[in-house]
Amino acid sequence: MKKIKLYSTKEFAVGKNGISYVRDNFKEKFYGMEFEEVSAEGIEVKKLPRDMNDTAIQAELRPNPITLGDLLAFLKDAPHEWYICYIKDERGVLWAVSACWDSDSGGWGVGVRSVGYPSRWGAGSRVVSREFSDTQKRTLSPSDTLTLERAIGMVKMAGYKVIKEL
């Protein structure tokens, strides 16, 4: 895909890209930012198992920050739900961004809050990330491997009986 520069002020505007309202806090944090058009391919979504604040979401689900381009691409075909994602502003400050479908206006509403805000997101809300840290592919190094002999020794130390050793 050819890299196309987009501007938050234009792309996250009422009446464009399915946006029906933009909260002032979103405008304050992100309006004027430049970003690239991207594909939604590779974006993952996890459902909150219970009411959780941002600290708990970061610790348990471990979403990686996305970009404004990721959010815009995702919302184009996303089911009409409530979504939470984490986006850095131009200074590198991480913000919790919400995007929810408003059936009355027939479009997405976007807003922002501090990740330190104590309020909880409702169970069933969906968290959007390019890749969740707990699901990142990990390459094993030689120190991560366990020899058969060492495994057998560990089993014996745990109090289990080894029936047949190789």
C-alpha positions in Angstrom: 0.0 0.0 0.0 1.3 3.4 -0.9 2.0 5.5 2.1 -0.5 8.4 2.2 -0.3 11.1 4.8 -3.6 11.9 6.5 -4.5 14.6 9.1 -6.6 13.9 12.1 -8.4 17.2 11.8 -9.8 16.1 8.4 -10.2 12.3 8.9 -11.7 12.3 12.3 -14.3 15.0 11.4 -18.1 14.7 11.8 -19.5 13.4 8.5 -16.3 11.7 7.3 -15.3 8.1 7.7 -18.5 7.2 9.6 -17.7 9.7 12.4 -20.8 11.2 14.0 -19.2 13.0 16.9 -15.8 13.9 18.2 -15.4 14.8 21.9 -13.4 17.9 22.7 -10.8 15.9 24.6 -10.1 13.9 21.4 -9.6 17.2 19.5 -7.3 18.6 22.2 -5.0 15.5 22.2 -5.0 14.5 18.5 -6.3 17.2 16.2 -3.4 18.5 14.0 -1.6 15.2 14.1 -0.4 13.7 10.9 -0.5 9.9 10.3 -0.3 7.4 7.6 -3.1 5.5 6.0 -2.8 1.8 6.9 -4.6 -1.5 6.4 -6.6 -3.0 9.3 -5.0 -6.4 8.6 -3.4 -7.7 11.7 -5.5 -5.8 14.2 -6.7 -8.0 17.0 -9.6 -7.5 19.4 -10.1 -8.9 22.9 -13.3 -8.7 25.0 -13.1 -7.5 28.6 -13.9 -10.4 30.8 -15.2 -8.1 33.6 -15.3 -4.4 34.4 -11.7 -3.2 34.3 -9.8 0.1 34.5 -6.9 0.9 32.2 -4.3 -0.2 34.7 -5.8 -3.7 34.9 -6.3 -3.8 31.1 -2.6 -2.9 30.5 -1.4 -5.5 33.1 -3.7 -8.4 32.1 -4.5 -8.1 28.4 -1.3 -6.2 27.5 -2.5 -4.3 24.4 0.2 -2.5 22.4 -0.5 1.1 21.4 -2.0 1.6 17.9 -1.9 4.7 15.7 -4.7 7.0 14.5 -4.3 5.3 11.1 -4.9 1.9 12.7 -8.0 3.2 14.5 -9.4 4.7 11.3 -8.8 1.6 9.3 -10.3 -0.6 11.9 -13.5 1.4 12.3 -14.2 1.3 8.6 -15.4 -2.4 8.9 -15.8 -2.9 12.6 -19.0 -4.3 14.1 -21.0 -1.6 15.9 -19.7 -2.1 19.4 -17.8 -0.2 22.1 -14.0 -0.2 21.6 -11.0 0.9 23.6 -7.5 1.4 22.3 -4.3 3.1 23.4 -2.8 5.8 21.2 0.2 8.1 21.8 -0.1 11.8 21.1 2.6 13.8 19.4 4.6 14.1 22.6 4.5 10.4 23.2 1.9 10.4 26.0 -0.3 7.3 26.0 -4.1 7.9 26.1 -7.1 5.6 26.3 -9.2 6.2 23.3 -12.8 5.1 23.1 -14.8 4.6 19.9 -18.4 3.6 20.2 -21.2 3.3 17.7 -24.1 5.7 18.2 -27.2 4.1 16.6 -29.2 7.4 16.9 -26.7 9.3 14.8 -25.6 6.3 12.7 -21.9 6.8 13.3 -18.8 6.5 15.5 -18.2 8.7 18.5 -14.6 9.1 19.6 -13.2 10.3 22.9 -10.1 10.2 25.0 -9.2 9.9 28.7 -6.0 9.5 30.7 -4.8 6.0 31.3 -4.6 6.9 35.0 -8.3 7.7 35.2 -9.8 5.4 37.9 -13.1 4.7 36.2 -13.7 1.2 34.7 -14.7 0.2 31.2 -17.7 -2.2 31.1 -17.4 -5.9 30.8 -17.8 -6.9 27.2 -16.1 -3.8 25.9 -13.5 -4.7 23.3 -9.8 -3.7 23.4 -8.1 -3.1 20.0 -4.4 -3.7 19.5 -2.0 -4.5 16.6 -0.7 -7.4 18.6 -1.2 -8.1 22.3 2.1 -8.5 24.1 1.1 -11.8 25.7 0.5 -13.3 22.2 3.6 -12.0 20.5 5.6 -14.7 18.8 8.7 -15.6 20.9 11.8 -17.2 19.5 13.4 -19.7 21.9 17.0 -19.4 22.7 19.2 -22.3 23.7 18.8 -21.3 27.4 15.0 -21.8 27.0 15.4 -25.4 26.1 15.5 -28.4 28.6 17.4 -31.6 28.0 15.6 -34.8 28.6 18.0 -35.8 31.4 17.3 -32.5 33.2 13.5 -32.9 32.7 13.7 -36.4 34.2 15.7 -35.1 37.1 13.2 -32.3 37.8 10.3 -34.9 37.7 12.1 -37.0 40.3 12.8 -34.0 42.5 9.1 -33.1 42.4 8.4 -36.5 44.0 7.2 -38.4 40.9 8.4 -41.9 40.0 9.9 -42.3 36.5 8.8 -45.6 35.2 11.2 -45.9 32.3 14.3 -43.9 31.7 15.9 -43.7 28.2 
